Amino acid sequence: MTQVNLALGAMRFGSETDERTSFAILDRFVDAGGTLIDTANCYAFWTNPERESGHSERVIGAWLAARPGVRDRVRIATKVGSLPIGDGPWPENREGLSAPAIASGVADSLERLGTDRIDLLWTHMEDRSVPLEETVHALADLVDAGTVGRLGASNHVLWRVERARRIADADHRTGYTALQLRHSYLRPRPGAPVAGHNHRLGWVTDETLDYVKSEPDLVLWAYTPLLSGAYTRDDRPLPEAYDHPGTTRRLDELGKAAAELGVTRNQVVLAWLTGGTPPVTPIVGVSSTAQLDEALTGATLVLLEEIRTRLDAAT
Ligand SMILES: NC(=O)c1ccc[n+]([C@@H]2O[C@H](COP(=O)([O-])OP(=O)(O)OC[C@H]3O[C@@H](n4cnc5c(N)ncnc54)[C@H](OP(=O)(O)O)[C@@H]3O)[C@@H](O)[C@H]2O)c1
């Protein structure tokens, strides 16, 4: 079966999406050839007043346990670094990326997932209070131990990723080979904060795409690619960051492409991401198998060059 270039976002599993529905989505994903599952140790602390988390990893762990043999068919990606600690405000009070925080965060994730390895470990957000060398070596130690397969950086600025990669290279250690940032077909206004993150550095920019194109070992994953449903749903207004004239032109072209192809706007967006240069892996969050089916068809759709050129030209 062909592998699908789509990651299943498990952020809401076990919290907003109940276990039964989460299992059905996971089953459907694997049946359709999906392999990549994205979660984090801090999902979803913001859904409850006690700021408890681990719901998503626990549901994935329960699903792996209930489906013998499925562990070898999927690649689990989880994140460390953003877990709230203490009662103070987040993100100021979070576990961070010191060597002990990484080691204990990953140990807890393995326990919740009920597995002995994480295929891709993301550092969820930067921690500039810790020397980069310490983070790089703590991550590489996990790879050397066989606990982690691959390393990725999420919500990091490029110069920090590049610096971390240089440190790893110079010390003959395994470094980052994956980036995870917010990205979709619509472009945010320059300088607009990433919704819910209160910072301006989590977006894919032209520089990100150029960097990934130039570094053959790097892959790029895009979060919130469907803008939480805003391309197709009136109940999901576009975030304020997209309030500029280029959005009107892009939505126009997107609508035309979807009508010509007889598909949904969501599907055109996913096809645009997966078939671009560089190819991007969208991480889609779904709360039903119907939404998942729509995403799977979109991710495997191949856009005619002429349509892609028109979509790209709308700025
Ligand atoms: N690294 C990071 O900092 C970071 C940040 C955010 C997310 N992520 C990752 O990215 C994943 C996806 O993020 P996201 O959930 O923010 O973005 P998203 O995939 O753009 O939006 C997901 C939501 O869109 C709606 N939706 C999905 N498919 C739809 C369809 N076919 N038709 C209509 N509505 C549809 C659903 O809303 P309803 O459920 O309400 O129907 C769904 O919950 C997460 O699960 C997580 O793994 C990472």
The ligand as a Gaussian input file, in Angstrom:
#p B3LYP/6-31G(d) Opt

LIG

0 1
 N        3.635000      22.135000      17.117000
 C        2.654000      22.899000      17.543000
 O        2.860000      23.873000      18.273000
 C        1.254000      22.574000      17.126000
 C        0.216000      23.518000      17.307000
 C       -1.080000      23.182000      16.905000
 C       -1.322000      21.938000      16.334000
 N       -0.308000      21.030000      16.180000
 C       -0.559000      19.696000      15.553000
 O       -1.320000      19.874000      14.368000
 C       -2.529000      19.113000      14.437000
 C       -3.648000      19.828000      13.707000
 O       -3.830000      21.078000      14.260000
 P       -5.234000      21.797000      14.389000
 O       -6.219000      20.854000      14.955000
 O       -4.942000      23.077000      15.078000
 O       -5.558000      22.173000      12.882000
 P       -6.512000      21.770000      11.677000
 O       -6.164000      20.393000      11.231000
 O       -6.368000      22.891000      10.708000
 O       -7.986000      21.843000      12.295000
 C       -8.615000      20.765000      12.888000
 C      -10.090000      21.047000      13.051000
 O      -10.638000      21.480000      11.810000
 C      -11.915000      20.935000      11.619000
 N      -11.884000      20.098000      10.413000
 C      -10.949000      19.162000      10.095000
 N      -11.252000      18.576000       8.929000
 C      -12.384000      19.171000       8.496000
 C      -13.190000      18.976000       7.356000
 N      -12.869000      18.076000       6.433000
 N      -14.286000      19.745000       7.213000
 C      -14.607000      20.671000       8.152000
 N      -13.900000      20.881000       9.263000
 C      -12.787000      20.131000       9.438000
 C      -12.245000      20.093000      12.831000
 O      -13.023000      20.864000      13.759000
 P      -14.153000      20.119000      14.651000
 O      -13.446000      19.041000      15.378000
 O      -14.657000      21.203000      15.555000
 O      -15.180000      19.608000      13.680000
 C      -10.867000      19.792000      13.384000
 O      -10.860000      19.558000      14.780000
 C       -2.763000      18.898000      15.938000
 O       -3.551000      17.749000      16.195000
 C       -1.344000      18.749000      16.444000
 O       -0.906000      17.412000      16.240000
 C        0.963000      21.343000      16.558000

